[in-house]
Amino acid sequence: MIEYLSQLNLIYLGVIASLLAGLATSLGALPIFFKRKFSKNYLDCSLGFAAGVMLAATSFSLILPAIEAGGGGIKGASITVLGMLIGGIFLDLLDKFFPSTNLLTNSKLNGNGNGHNQLAIDSDNLKKVWLFAIAITLHNFPEGLAVGVGFGDGNISNGLSLAIAIGLQNIPEGLAVALPFLKEGFKPLRAFLIAMATGLVEPLGGLFGVGLVSFARPLLPLGLSFAAGAMLFVIASEIIPETQKGVASKLATHFLLIGFVVMMFLDNVLG
């Protein structure tokens, strides 16, 4: 499959892969058509697995290729460090404009009477819910950028690994986006479409990333490392802290480890 894909246009591949990764958000939102409340433990474990997947993809498909593309040694490592810091700072500044961007910042737990915690969204008003959705949308751009950059250097396996990792991460994120709107009285179809729309910014990031690298190849190390820094910031500031708030924090950590080793295996198989 890799040989066949390598014959296709890289920009086309980058956009399609980032589009599919973004549409995984809608896949995660599908359960709202069948159920209104979801176990916090279930969501924590899903997010833990997603964090592990993204950590592996960031390490093996962004950081290591960035060092290699930068010339290796001190030079490659220095360029990669610079790009990662810029990417992390960029996401930090973004969070200052949108302070409620944690996946479930506005959530609380309610007992359902049978020993399980149910996830219920406690949003002050509809404006706050829309702000949450906009923030998630903006955070999805660097993810699409990572996929695009992964394809932009001509390494199809890197691009595929990143697309799979980000797609898996987007599944629980889609549910987290749809639930607040459902709580605010939106019909399931409308909440589903909003969740899907938040992921559709990823092909724009993918187009930007693959186009930038294809036409300005010297920027490849910085592009890869910038995407790595941005993704690490999202993982560390949003996903992992959220998984440690409930009673299933230890189990979520186990799922993080499982996600990491699964993605590490896939990365090597695809490579």
C-alpha positions as CSV (number, residue, x, y, z in Angstrom):
1,M,0.0,0.0,0.0
2,I,2.9,2.4,0.8
3,E,4.3,1.9,-2.6
4,Y,1.0,2.7,-4.3
5,L,0.4,5.8,-2.2
6,S,3.9,7.0,-2.9
7,Q,2.9,7.4,-6.5
8,L,0.2,9.9,-5.7
9,N,0.3,13.6,-5.2
10,L,1.6,14.4,-1.7
11,I,-0.7,17.4,-1.3
12,Y,-3.7,15.3,-2.2
13,L,-2.6,12.6,0.2
14,G,-2.0,15.1,3.0
15,V,-5.4,16.8,2.6
16,I,-7.3,13.5,2.4
17,A,-5.5,11.9,5.4
18,S,-6.1,15.0,7.5
19,L,-9.7,15.1,6.4
20,L,-10.3,11.5,7.4
21,A,-8.6,12.2,10.8
22,G,-10.8,15.2,11.3
23,L,-14.0,13.2,10.4
24,A,-13.1,10.8,13.2
25,T,-14.6,13.5,15.5
26,S,-18.0,12.8,14.0
27,L,-17.4,9.1,14.6
28,G,-16.9,9.8,18.3
29,A,-20.1,11.8,18.4
30,L,-22.3,9.1,16.9
31,P,-23.3,7.5,20.3
32,I,-25.3,10.6,21.2
33,F,-28.1,9.3,18.9
34,F,-28.5,6.3,21.1
35,K,-27.5,7.4,24.6
36,R,-27.5,10.7,26.5
37,K,-25.3,10.0,29.5
38,F,-21.8,8.3,29.4
39,S,-19.6,6.9,32.2
40,K,-16.8,9.3,33.2
41,N,-14.6,6.2,33.6
42,Y,-15.3,5.2,30.0
43,L,-14.3,8.6,28.7
44,D,-11.2,8.8,30.9
45,C,-10.0,5.4,29.6
46,S,-10.7,6.5,26.0
47,L,-8.8,9.7,26.5
48,G,-5.9,7.8,28.1
49,F,-5.6,5.5,25.2
50,A,-5.7,8.5,22.8
51,A,-3.0,10.3,24.8
52,G,-0.7,7.2,24.5
53,V,-1.3,7.0,20.8
54,M,-0.5,10.7,20.3
55,L,2.6,10.5,22.4
56,A,4.0,7.6,20.3
57,A,3.1,9.3,17.0
58,T,4.7,12.5,18.2
59,S,7.9,10.7,19.3
60,F,8.4,8.4,16.3
61,S,6.7,10.3,13.4
62,L,7.6,13.9,14.3
63,I,10.5,14.3,16.7
64,L,12.8,11.7,15.4
65,P,12.2,12.6,11.7
66,A,12.7,16.3,12.6
67,I,16.1,15.6,14.1
68,E,17.1,13.6,11.1
69,A,15.8,16.2,8.6
70,G,17.7,18.9,10.5
71,G,21.0,17.1,9.9
72,G,21.2,15.0,13.0
73,G,23.6,15.6,15.9
74,I,23.7,18.9,17.7
75,K,22.3,20.8,14.7
76,G,19.3,18.6,14.2
77,A,18.5,18.4,17.9
78,S,18.8,22.2,18.3
79,I,16.5,22.9,15.4
80,T,14.0,20.4,16.8
81,V,14.2,21.9,20.3
82,L,13.5,25.4,18.9
83,G,10.6,24.2,16.8
84,M,9.0,22.3,19.7
85,L,9.3,25.3,22.0
86,I,7.7,27.6,19.4
87,G,4.9,25.0,18.9
88,G,4.3,24.8,22.6
89,I,4.3,28.5,23.2
90,F,1.9,29.0,20.3
91,L,-0.6,26.6,21.9
92,D,0.0,28.3,25.3
93,L,-0.9,31.7,23.8
94,L,-3.9,30.2,22.2
95,D,-5.1,28.9,25.6
96,K,-4.8,32.5,27.0
97,F,-7.4,33.6,24.6
98,F,-9.6,30.5,25.2
99,P,-9.1,29.6,28.9
100,S,-11.7,26.9,28.9
101,T,-10.2,24.6,26.3
102,N,-9.8,21.5,28.4
103,L,-11.9,18.7,26.9
104,L,-14.2,18.6,29.9
105,T,-13.4,21.7,31.9
106,N,-17.0,22.4,32.5
107,S,-18.1,19.0,33.5
108,K,-19.1,17.5,36.8
109,L,-20.0,14.0,38.0
110,N,-23.4,12.9,39.2
111,G,-24.1,9.6,40.8
112,N,-26.7,7.5,38.9
113,G,-27.6,5.3,41.9
114,N,-25.9,2.1,40.7
115,G,-22.4,2.8,41.7
116,H,-21.3,4.4,38.4
117,N,-20.6,8.0,37.7
118,Q,-22.3,9.7,34.8
119,L,-20.9,12.6,32.9
120,A,-23.1,15.7,32.9
121,I,-22.1,19.0,31.5
122,D,-22.4,22.0,33.7
123,S,-22.2,25.0,31.3
124,D,-23.1,28.5,32.5
125,N,-24.8,29.4,29.2
126,L,-24.8,28.7,25.5
127,K,-22.1,31.3,24.8
128,K,-19.7,29.3,27.0
129,V,-20.5,26.1,25.2
130,W,-19.8,27.8,21.8
131,L,-16.6,29.1,23.1
132,F,-15.6,25.6,24.1
133,A,-16.4,24.3,20.6
134,I,-14.4,27.2,18.9
135,A,-11.4,26.5,21.1
136,I,-11.5,22.8,20.2
137,T,-11.7,23.8,16.5
138,L,-8.6,26.0,16.8
139,H,-6.8,23.2,18.6
140,N,-7.5,20.9,15.7
141,F,-5.5,23.0,13.2
142,P,-2.1,22.0,14.5
143,E,-3.2,18.4,14.4
144,G,-4.0,18.7,10.7
145,L,-0.8,20.6,10.3
146,A,1.1,17.6,11.8
147,V,-0.5,15.2,9.3
148,G,0.3,17.5,6.4
149,V,3.9,18.0,7.4
150,G,4.2,14.2,7.9
151,F,3.2,13.7,4.2
152,G,5.1,16.8,3.0
153,D,8.5,15.3,3.5
154,G,7.6,12.4,1.2
155,N,7.5,9.9,4.1
156,I,4.2,8.2,3.5
157,S,4.5,6.0,6.6
158,N,5.0,9.0,8.9
159,G,1.9,10.7,7.5
160,L,-0.2,7.6,7.9
161,S,1.0,7.0,11.4
162,L,0.1,10.6,12.4
163,A,-3.3,10.4,10.6
164,I,-4.2,7.2,12.5
165,A,-3.0,8.6,15.8
166,I,-4.9,11.9,15.5
167,G,-8.0,10.1,14.2
168,L,-8.0,7.8,17.3
169,Q,-7.6,10.9,19.5
170,N,-10.5,12.7,17.8
171,I,-13.0,10.0,18.6
172,P,-13.4,10.7,22.3
173,E,-13.0,14.4,21.6
174,G,-16.0,14.3,19.3
175,L,-18.2,13.0,22.1
176,A,-16.8,15.6,24.5
177,V,-17.8,18.4,22.0
178,A,-21.3,17.0,21.3
179,L,-22.4,16.4,24.9
180,P,-22.5,20.1,26.0
181,F,-24.8,21.0,23.1
182,L,-27.0,18.0,23.9
183,K,-27.2,19.3,27.5
184,E,-28.2,22.7,26.3
185,G,-31.2,21.3,24.5
186,F,-29.8,20.9,21.0
187,K,-31.2,18.1,18.9
188,P,-28.8,15.1,18.5
189,L,-28.4,15.8,14.8
190,R,-27.4,19.4,15.3
191,A,-25.0,18.5,18.1
192,F,-23.5,15.8,15.9
193,L,-23.0,18.3,13.0
194,I,-21.3,20.8,15.3
195,A,-18.9,18.1,16.6
196,M,-18.2,17.1,13.0
197,A,-17.5,20.7,12.0
198,T,-14.9,21.1,14.7
199,G,-12.8,18.4,13.0
200,L,-13.2,19.8,9.5
201,V,-10.5,22.4,10.2
202,E,-7.9,19.7,10.1
203,P,-7.7,19.4,6.3
204,L,-7.0,23.1,6.2
205,G,-4.1,22.5,8.5
206,G,-3.1,19.5,6.5
207,L,-3.1,21.6,3.3
208,F,-1.0,24.3,4.9
209,G,1.5,21.8,6.3
210,V,2.0,19.6,3.2
211,G,2.0,22.7,0.9
212,L,4.5,24.5,3.1
213,V,6.9,21.6,3.3
214,S,6.6,20.6,-0.4
215,F,7.4,24.1,-1.6
216,A,9.9,25.1,1.2
217,R,11.7,21.9,2.1
218,P,14.3,23.6,4.2
219,L,11.5,24.4,6.7
220,L,10.7,20.7,7.1
221,P,12.6,20.2,10.5
222,L,10.9,23.3,12.0
223,G,7.5,22.2,10.6
224,L,7.8,18.7,12.1
225,S,9.1,20.0,15.5
226,F,6.5,22.8,15.7
227,A,3.8,20.2,15.2
228,A,5.4,18.0,17.8
229,G,5.5,20.8,20.4
230,A,1.9,21.8,19.7
231,M,0.7,18.2,20.1
232,L,2.7,17.6,23.2
233,F,1.2,20.7,24.7
234,V,-2.3,19.5,24.0
235,I,-1.5,16.1,25.4
236,A,0.1,17.5,28.6
237,S,-2.3,20.4,29.3
238,E,-5.6,18.9,28.2
239,I,-5.9,15.2,27.7
240,I,-3.7,13.6,30.5
241,P,-5.0,16.0,33.3
242,E,-8.6,15.2,32.4
243,T,-8.0,11.5,32.8
244,Q,-6.6,11.9,36.3
245,K,-9.6,13.6,37.8
246,G,-11.8,10.6,38.3
247,V,-11.7,7.3,40.1
248,A,-10.4,5.5,37.0
249,S,-7.2,7.6,36.9
250,K,-5.0,4.5,37.4
251,L,-6.9,2.6,34.7
252,A,-6.6,5.5,32.3
253,T,-2.9,5.5,32.9
254,H,-2.8,1.8,31.9
255,F,-4.8,2.7,28.7
256,L,-2.2,5.4,28.0
257,L,0.5,2.8,28.1
258,I,-1.5,0.4,25.9
259,G,-2.1,3.3,23.4
260,F,1.6,4.1,23.3
261,V,2.7,0.5,22.6
262,V,-0.1,-0.1,20.0
263,M,0.9,3.1,18.1
264,M,4.6,2.2,18.4
265,F,3.9,-1.2,16.8
266,L,1.8,0.3,14.1
267,D,4.4,3.0,13.4
268,N,7.1,0.3,12.8
269,V,4.7,-1.9,10.8
270,L,3.7,1.0,8.5
271,G,7.3,2.0,8.2
